[in-house]
């Protein structure tokens, strides 16, 4: 039974994409946080290291970047949640602003709509989330604004 549960709560690592700016800043953040938040910093560092890096103007609008507002489903209970992915200093859980240094934040960064990602809660429980929609992405908004002018 344990094997079935483990298989149901683990997914293959999906490909992820980061902008060059996000990649650089997140690399520094993971390094700086390695002492105090080693598990969270390690997860973020692994995600940053495996990401495909592109120029900000080339990132697809359905990919989660920093300061993106997105909707994801917790596959364990089927509930949907809308959050904005932010740097730790801008975190406000009550306002739906989650830090990239949280397990959910590190799981979301770089995901494209429709992709699923497994992650571990701070208590060690394995969970899976699925990105349903990127409702706002700063790079896409900047591109739209530039086209209008």
C-alpha positions as CSV (number, residue, x, y, z in Angstrom):
1,X,0.0,0.0,0.0
2,X,2.8,2.4,0.8
3,X,4.3,1.9,-2.7
4,X,0.9,2.8,-4.3
5,X,0.7,5.9,-2.1
6,X,4.2,7.0,-3.0
7,X,3.6,6.4,-6.7
8,X,0.4,8.5,-6.5
9,X,2.1,11.4,-4.8
10,X,5.2,11.7,-7.0
11,X,5.4,13.0,-10.5
12,X,8.3,13.3,-12.9
13,X,10.0,16.6,-12.8
14,X,8.5,18.8,-15.5
15,X,10.7,21.1,-17.6
16,X,10.7,24.6,-16.2
17,X,11.7,28.0,-17.6
18,X,13.1,31.1,-15.8
19,X,13.9,34.5,-17.1
20,X,17.6,35.5,-16.9
21,X,16.7,38.1,-14.3
22,X,14.7,35.7,-12.1
23,X,17.4,33.0,-12.5
24,X,20.2,35.3,-11.3
25,X,18.2,36.7,-8.3
26,X,16.9,33.3,-7.2
27,X,20.4,31.8,-7.4
28,X,21.6,34.5,-5.0
29,X,18.5,34.1,-2.8
30,X,19.0,30.3,-2.5
31,X,22.7,30.7,-1.6
32,X,21.9,33.4,1.0
33,X,19.2,31.3,2.6
34,X,21.2,28.0,2.7
35,X,22.2,28.4,6.3
36,X,18.8,29.3,8.0
37,X,16.4,27.5,5.7
38,X,18.4,24.6,4.3
39,X,15.6,22.4,3.0
40,X,13.7,25.2,1.4
41,X,16.9,26.8,0.0
42,X,18.1,23.4,-1.4
43,X,14.7,22.8,-3.2
44,X,14.9,26.3,-4.7
45,X,18.5,25.8,-5.7
46,X,17.7,22.5,-7.4
47,X,14.9,24.1,-9.3
48,X,17.0,27.1,-10.4
49,X,19.8,24.8,-11.5
50,X,17.7,22.7,-13.8
51,X,15.7,25.5,-15.4
52,X,16.0,26.6,-19.0
53,X,16.9,30.3,-18.9
54,X,15.5,32.8,-21.4
55,X,15.5,36.6,-21.9
56,X,12.5,38.2,-20.1
57,X,10.9,39.2,-23.4
58,X,11.0,35.6,-24.7
59,X,9.2,33.9,-21.7
60,X,5.8,32.4,-22.6
61,X,2.9,34.2,-20.8
62,X,1.6,30.9,-19.4
63,X,4.8,30.3,-17.3
64,X,5.0,31.4,-13.6
65,X,7.7,34.1,-13.1
66,X,8.3,36.1,-10.0
67,X,5.3,38.4,-9.1
68,X,3.0,36.2,-11.3
69,X,-0.5,35.6,-10.0
70,X,-1.5,32.0,-10.7
71,X,-4.1,29.4,-9.9
72,X,-3.1,25.9,-8.9
73,X,-4.8,22.8,-7.7
74,X,-3.7,20.8,-4.7
75,X,-4.0,17.3,-6.2
76,X,-4.4,15.7,-2.7
77,X,-7.7,17.4,-1.9
78,X,-8.7,18.9,-5.3
79,X,-8.9,22.5,-3.9
80,X,-7.9,25.4,-6.1
81,X,-5.8,28.3,-4.7
82,X,-4.9,31.7,-6.2
83,X,-1.5,33.1,-5.1
84,X,1.0,35.7,-6.2
85,X,4.6,34.4,-6.1
86,X,6.9,36.9,-4.4
87,X,10.3,37.3,-2.9
88,X,10.5,36.6,0.9
89,X,10.5,40.3,1.9
90,X,7.1,40.7,0.1
91,X,5.4,37.7,1.6
92,X,1.9,38.1,3.0
93,X,0.1,34.8,3.3
94,X,-3.1,36.4,4.4
95,X,-3.1,38.4,1.1
96,X,-2.2,35.4,-1.0
97,X,1.4,36.5,-1.5
98,X,3.6,33.5,-1.0
99,X,7.4,33.4,-0.9
100,X,9.4,31.6,-3.5
101,X,11.3,30.2,-0.5
102,X,8.3,28.2,0.6
103,X,7.9,24.6,-0.7
104,X,4.8,25.7,-2.7
105,X,6.6,28.7,-4.1
106,X,9.6,26.7,-5.2
107,X,7.3,24.2,-6.8
108,X,5.5,26.9,-8.8
109,X,8.4,28.9,-10.2
110,X,9.0,28.2,-13.8
111,X,6.0,25.9,-14.3
112,X,3.7,26.2,-17.3
113,X,0.0,25.9,-17.3
114,X,-1.1,22.3,-17.1
115,X,2.1,21.0,-15.6
116,X,2.2,19.2,-12.2
117,X,5.0,19.2,-9.7
118,X,5.6,17.2,-6.5
119,X,6.9,18.9,-3.4
120,X,7.3,18.2,0.3
121,X,5.5,20.1,3.0
122,X,7.7,21.4,5.9
123,X,6.5,18.3,7.9
124,X,7.9,16.0,5.1
125,X,4.6,15.0,3.5
126,X,4.8,14.5,-0.3
127,X,2.2,16.5,-2.2
128,X,1.5,17.3,-5.9
129,X,0.2,20.6,-7.3
130,X,-1.0,21.3,-10.8
131,X,-0.8,24.8,-12.4
132,X,-4.2,25.6,-13.8
133,X,-3.7,29.2,-15.0
134,X,-1.3,32.2,-15.0
135,X,-3.7,35.0,-14.4
136,X,-1.0,37.7,-14.5
137,X,2.6,37.6,-15.5
138,X,4.7,40.9,-15.3
139,X,6.7,40.1,-18.4
140,X,3.6,39.5,-20.5
141,X,2.0,42.7,-19.1
142,X,5.2,44.7,-20.0
143,X,5.1,43.2,-23.5
144,X,1.4,44.1,-24.0
145,X,2.1,47.7,-22.8
146,X,5.1,48.0,-25.1
147,X,2.9,46.9,-28.1
148,X,0.3,49.5,-27.2
149,X,2.8,52.4,-27.4
